[in-house]
Amino acid sequence: MSGRTSAGTEQPAPPAGSPGAQETGEVSRRRAWASTAVVCSALFLLGLDFTVLNVAIPALQEDLGPSMAQTQWIVDGYALVLGGCVLATGILGDTYGRRRAFVAGLVVCALASVLGARADGVEQVIVARCGMGLGAALFMPATLATIVHVFSDAADRRRAISLWAAVAGIGALAGPLAGGWLVEHSTWRAVFWINVPLALLLAAVALRMVPESRDARPGRLDWPGAALSSAGLLASVWAVIEAPGRGWTSTTVLGAFAVAGVLLGLFTAWEVRTAGPMVPPALFKRGPVGPACVALAAMSFCGMGAMFILTLYLQQVRGHSPWEAGARTIPLSLTLAAGAALAPTLLRRFGARVPVTAGLLLVAGGFAVMARLETGSSYAHVLAFEALVGLGSGLVAPVATELVLTAVPAAKSGLGSALNDATRQVGSTLGVAVLGSILTTVFTVRLEDRLQAHPAAQTLLRDQDGRDLLTGSGHPGAGTGSVLVQETGAAFIHGMTAAAIAGAGAALLAAALSWRKLPASERPRAGPPRAAAQPAEPVAAGPFR
């Protein structure tokens, strides 16, 4: 191993086996883990922002009065821009510097959060959420690419990727808990203000602790590929977000899917023909990259869909407050972390096939438990569901992530990270949209059918436009309200069961594909040594340099 002076020139390493060599290795390893802590902290902030606003929506609606369409964009604008731009921004990080992209993304996120916190109109909140998504798209690929860059030891890198995968899930799961506490002790604006000091602090620490890295031979940036991929992903994510409200067969949604298909088709055709493709098509023709991406998408689809449904069940059926509901999802985070900690051991011993397939089967088992939940089910049933889904997701995420990263040269780790991130984001968005749409559709049909014998309750349902159905608050007539509350709870359980069956089916299909396509006993090859990812030209000096 060699050191670097502040000017970025190489220093000879101490002789092997000498005290100086041992100290240099220990310091480098400590700094690598410190760098990992910084990027994982930013990743936690990203996951938090993904879900923290959900529980603050009622307070925001009371203050600013957005329409239902505007409310949907306030919640989903973040995911739309993040999912649509992350592939292109990952390439930008490889080209111009990953630390630079990381710090820039955090600063953009902080500035957008200030706009959201000080907003006096709905449009400003929507712009702020989209700006936060752009900032997240800038720094998210740099988190995983930095981990690949700073670790030369394959075992340490594998443990760091497992930590990254655990933090990615825990941040999103912590959102409702943090949001509920902030809203109960302050206002909805607090969910924006909390980002500002955290993002700026992480940006300052990153300038000192995170080493700069970039592709030494980036070549010419594939601007047509970047534009086509971003536009195609934006159109597809927009269609998925809008489908539950507008209807999956509406002209607008089908048109958006068609536009997305055309753009992504043009992107594929361009990547095949151009001399310097942004995403080499051969990447998906060799090794386990394709099946690993399917496993990641299925895990995110099921995990975020399950979290969305569970939060509704705890609040609307069980009657818990946002804070209470968030606290009851903590076991999901703990078991996810346990699965991520166990995954490297299973990967070393059995290869990728066993942990990924087993994880997806556990997720399917969790949905089977969800399908049996009733309005009066004990919390033990909820705990069983959380344990299975959390442990299964924790097993899948780090193994599938490593399969994607090790298929990409270290110099292109931003591309590998962005591919991993885009897969997860699209899967998450689809999970909430598809499983949420199934829940809503079955719930509505079931409720209308059950209320045929109660005309007064039907009138009340139309007048209230679906609001406060489970509490009966504000409903004239205790008897009518009681009928509506009872039938609404039963209809919700019916819709949740249908969504759970769909989620279990998706997990089982992905498990079957993983068992057939992923490597059985061979281990993923170790990534290239850290030096391969370092730039040929000097870059800004810091403690790592």
N, C-alpha and C positions, 0 to 999 in steps of 0.2 A: 504494500500500500504506500502511496506517496502523499506527502502533504503539499500545501500550496502557501506561498507567501501572500501578503495582502495585495500584491500586484497581480496575483493569479498565475505566477510562474511555478513550475514544478520544483519541489524540494526532494532530495533523496531521502528515502525512508531509512530509519535506523536498521542495523543488521538484525536479521531474523533471530528471535530468541532473546534479544537483549532487553533490559528493563525499559529502554526507551521505546522499543517496538511494541511491547505489551501495553505501555501507557498510551501510545498513539492509537492502538486499536480500541482500547477501552473508551478513550475520549470520543473517538469517532462513533462508536456504538451508542454512547450516551447521547451524543448530539443527534444521531439519527432518530432515536426514540423521542427526543425533545421535539424534533421537527415533526414527527408523526403525531405527537400530542397537539401541536398547533393546527395541523391540517384537519385532524379529526374533530377538534373543537369547532372549526368552521363548518365541518360537515354536520355536526350536531345542530348548529344554528340554522343550517339549511333545512334539515328535517323538521325542526321546530316551526320554522316559518311556513312549511308546507301545510300544517294542520292547526297552528295556534289560533288563527283567526276564526275558525269554524264556530267555536263556542261564544265568540264576541259578536257574532252577527246580530242577534236580537237587540243588543244595546246599540249597535251601529244603526240598525234600522230605525230604532226609536229616535235617534239623534238626527240622522240625515234623510231618512225616508226614501231609500232607494226602491225601485221597482224590483219585481222578482227576477227579471232578466239582468238588471244591474247588479243585484245581489250575487247572482251566479258568476258574473264576470269578476266581481270583487274576490270571490273565493278561488276561481279557476284561472284568472289571468296569470298568476304566478306559475302554475303548472304549464300553462300554454306556452309561454315564452321560454321557460326552462327546457321543456321537452323538445321544442322546435329548434332551439339554437345551440344546444349543448354539443352536438357533433361538430359543427363548424368552429365553435370556440375552443374545443379541444385541439383542433389542428392549429389554430392561432397560437395557443400556448406552446405547442411543439416548435413553432416557427420563430416566435418573438421572445419566448422565455416564460416558463411556467410560474415562477415566483411573481413575475410582472403581472401575468394574468390573474393570479391568486389575489394579490394586493389590490389590483384594479377592480376586481369583482367585489371585494369586501367594501371598498370605498363607494362604488355604485350602489351597493345594497344599503349602506348607511345613509347616503343622500336620498335615495328613494324612500327610506323609512321615515326620514324627517318630513318629506312631502306628505306621506300618509298620515303621520301624527298631527300635522298642522292643517290637514285638509278641512275646508269648509263646504265642500261639495262632493257629490258622488263621483264625478268624473275624475277628480284629483286622486281619490282613493284607488280607482281602477288603474290610472296611470302609475301610481306608486307601486301597486302590486306587480304590474308588468315590469316596471323598472327593477324591482327586487328579483324577479325571475331572470332578467338579463344579467344582473350581478351574480346570481347563483350559477347561471350557465357559464360565466367566465371562470369562477373559482372552483366549481365542482370537479371538472376533469383534472385540474392541477393537484387536487388532494391525493388521488390515487397515483398519478404520474410521479409525484414527489416521493411517495413511498417506494415505488420501483427504483427511483434514482438513488435514494440515500442508503439502501441496504444492499451490500454485496453478498451477504450470507443468505442462502435460500431459505433456511429455517426461520431466521429472523423476519425475512420479508413475508413469509407465509403467516407468521403470527401477527404481523402488522396488518396484513390484508384482512385477517379474521377480525382484528380490532376495528378496522375501518367498516367492515360489513355490519358488525354489531352496533356501532355508533350510528350508522346510516339508518337502521331500523328504530333504534331507541329514540333518536331525535324526533322522528315523526310521531312515535307513540307518546312522547312526553308533551306534545303540543296541546292536546285538550286539557291535560292537567295544569300546565303552566298558564294557558289561556283562561281557564276557569278561575284560578287564583287571582290573576291580574285583574280580571273584570270584576270579581267580587270585592277587591280591595282598592280599585281605582276606576278607570273608564276604559272603553274599547281602545282609546288612543295608546294605552300602555303597551299593547301588543306590538305597536310600531316602535315606540320609544325604546323598548328593551333592546332592540337590535343595534341602536346607534353606538353606545359605548362598547358593546361587545365586538362589533365588527371593526371599529377603529382600533381597539386594543389589539385584536388579532392581526390586523394589518401591520401595526407597528412592531409587534413581536416577530412577525414573519420576516420583515426586512432584516432582522438581526439573526434569527435562528434558522430560517429555511434557506437552503442553498439554491442559487439560480441554476437552471438547467434548460437546455433546448436541444433540438436536433442539430447536430454538427453540419449535416448536409441536407437542409430542408428542401432544396429545390424550389421551383416556382409554385406559389400557392394556387391551388385549384379553385379559382373563384367561381367558375360556372358550377362545379360540383358542390361547393359550399352553398351557393344561392339556391340551387335546385333541391338539395337535401333539406335546408332550413325551411324553404317554402312548402315542400311536400310534408315534412313533419308538422309544421304549423297547421296546415290544412287538415291533416288527419287528426291531430289532437283537438283542434277546434270542433271537428265533426263529432268526435267522441264526447266532448264536453256538452255540446248542444243537443245531442240526440235524446237524452232523457226528457228534456223539456219540450222540444219540438216534435219528438217522435222519430223513431229509427227509420221510418219509411217516408218521412216528409221530403218534399222536393229539395228544400234547402240542405238538409243533412245528406241526402243521397248525392246531391250536386257537389257538396264539399268532399265527400269520399271519392267521387269521380275525379275531381280536380287533384286530390292528393295522389290517387292512383296514377294519373297521367304524369304529374311532376316526379314522383318517385320512379316511374318507368323511364322517363327521360334521364333522370339521374343515373339509373343503372346502365342505360345505353351509353351515356357519356363516359362513365367510369370504365366501361369495357373498351372504349375506343381511344380514350385519351392516353398520351404517353406517361403522364404523371398523375394517376388517379388519387383522389383524396382517400377513398376506401378501396384498396385493391380487391377486386372480385375474387381473386385466387384465395384470399383469406378464408372464405367460407367453403372452399372446395377441399381444403385439407384440414385434418385434425378435428377436434371436437368443438370448434368455435360456434358453429350453427346450433348444435344441440345444447351447448352451454347457454347461449343467448335465449333459447326457448325456455330452458329451466329458470333462468333469471326472470324472464317475462312472466312465466306462470307463477313463480314465487311472489313477485310484486303484485300481480293481478289478484291472487288469493289473499295475500297479507293485507293490502290496503283496502280491498273490498270487505274483508272480514272486520277490520278495524272500523270502517264506516258503519257497517250493520250493527256491530256490537255497541257502538256509542249510541246509536238510535235506540237499541233495545234497552240499554241501561237507563236512558233518560226518559223515553216515551212510554215504555212498558213497565219498567221497574220504578219509575218516578224519582230517580236520583238527580241531584243538581249537577251542573257541568263539572264542578270540583269533585263531587263524590263519584261521578262516572269516571273521570280521569284517574282518580286514585284506585279504582277497581280494575283498571287496565295495567297497573304496574307489573303484575305477574307475567304479562305478555312480554314486557321488556326484559325481565329477569331471565325467562326461559330462552328468549332469543339470544341473549348474551351467553348463556350456558351452551347453547347449540354451536355458536360461533367459536367458543373456546374448545369444544370437543372436535370440531371439524378437521383441524390440521392433523390430529392424531389418527383419525379414521382415513384421511387422505394418504398419509404415509403408509398405513398398514394395508389398506384395501384398494387404493386407487380412487379415482373420481366416481366411478359408477355407484358404489355402495352408499356413500354419504348423500349424494344428490338424490338417488332414487328413494332411499329411506326417508330423507327429509320431505320429499313431495308426498310420500305415502302417509307420513305423520300429519301433514297439512290436510290431506284428504280425510284422515280420521278426525281431525278437529272439526271439519265441516259436517261430518256425520254426527258429531255431538251437538253442533249447532242446530241441525235439522230436528233434534229431539227436544230442544228447549221449549218450554211453555211459559205462560204468563206467571205461573207460580213456582217455576223451577228454583231450586236452591242455588246459592252462590257457588257451591261445590261443582255444579254442572258448568258454570261459567269458567271456573278455574281449570277444569279438565279441557275445555275448548282452548283457553289461552295457552295452557302448557303444551298441547299438541301443535298448535299453529306456530307458537313462538319457537319451540325446539326445532321443528321441521324447517322453518325459515332460516334459523341460525345455522343449520347444517348445509343448506343449499347455497346461501349467498357467498361465503368466502371461497368455497371450492369452485363454483361456476365462475366467479370473478377471476380467480387465478388461471383457470383454463383460457379465458379470453385474453388476459394480459400476457401469458407466456407464449401465446401464438403470435404476438406482435413484437418486433425488435424493440429493445429498450429505448432507442432513440426516438421511436414513435409511440412512447407510452401514453402520451396525451391522446392519441387516436384510440388506443386500446381502452383507456379510461372513459373517453367520451362515448365509445360504442357501448361499453358496459352501462354507463349512466343513461344514455338514450333508451336502451332496452328496458331498464328498470322504470324510467319515468313513463314511457308509453304503457308498460304493463300496469303500473299503479293507476294511471288515469283510466285505462280500460276497466280495471277492476272495480273502481268506484262507479263508473258510468254504467257498465253492463250489469253488475250485480245489483246496483242501486235501481236500475231501470226494471229489472225483473221483480225486485221487491215492490216497487211502486205500482207496477202494472197489476200484479197479482193481488196486492193489497186493495187497490181501487175496485177491481172487478168483484172481489170477495165481499168488500164492504157494501157495495151497491146491491149485491144479491141478498146479503143478510138483512138489509134494511127495507126490503120490499114490504115486509109486514108492519113497518113502523113509519107511516107517512110523515109524522111530526119530526121524527129524527132525520128523515131525508131532507126535509125543508131546512132544518137546522144545519145540516151538513153543507147544503148549498149556500146558505147565508154566511156561514163562518169561513167558507172557502178553504176548509181543511185545517184551520188553525185551532189550537188548544183542544184537540179532539180527545186526548187521553185524560186530561185533568177535569174537563167539564166546566172549567172556570168561565164565567160570563154567559153560560147557557141558560136561557129562561126555562124554568121547569125542571126540578130535580129528577123527576121520573124520566123525562125525555133525555136529559143529559146523561143519566146513568145508563140507559140503553145504548146511547151513542158511545160512551166510554167502553162499555163491555164489548160491544161488537167491533169497535176499532182495535182493541187489544187482540181479539181473536183473529181479525183480518191481518194484522201486522204479523202475527206468528205464522199464519198461512203463507204470506209473502216471504218471510224470512226463511221458511223451510224450502220454498222453491229456489231462492237464491243460494242457499246452502248446498242443495243438490247440484246446481250448476257449478258452484265453486269446487265441490268434490270431484265432479267430472273433469274439469280443467286440470286439476292436480293429478288425477289418475292418468290422463292422456300424456301429460308431460313426464310422469314417472315411467310410463311404458317406453317413450322415446329415449329417455335417459338410459334406461337399462339396455336398450338395443345399441345405442350409438356412442355412449361414453366409454372411455378406456376402463378395462376391468382391473387388472393388477398393476399395469405399468403406471409409473408416477409421471406427472407432468414434468417436462424438462425444466431444469433450473433456468431462470432468466439470465440474460447476458450480464456480465459483471458490471458493476456500477460505472466503471470507466467508459464503457461503451455508450452510456447515455450522456456523458459530459460533453460540453461544447468544445469544438476545436479552437475557437477564438476565446480570448480572455473575456470574462464577464465581471459584473460588479462584485467586489470582494466583500466577504463577511466572515464570521467565525468558521464556517465550513470551508472556506476557500483557502 
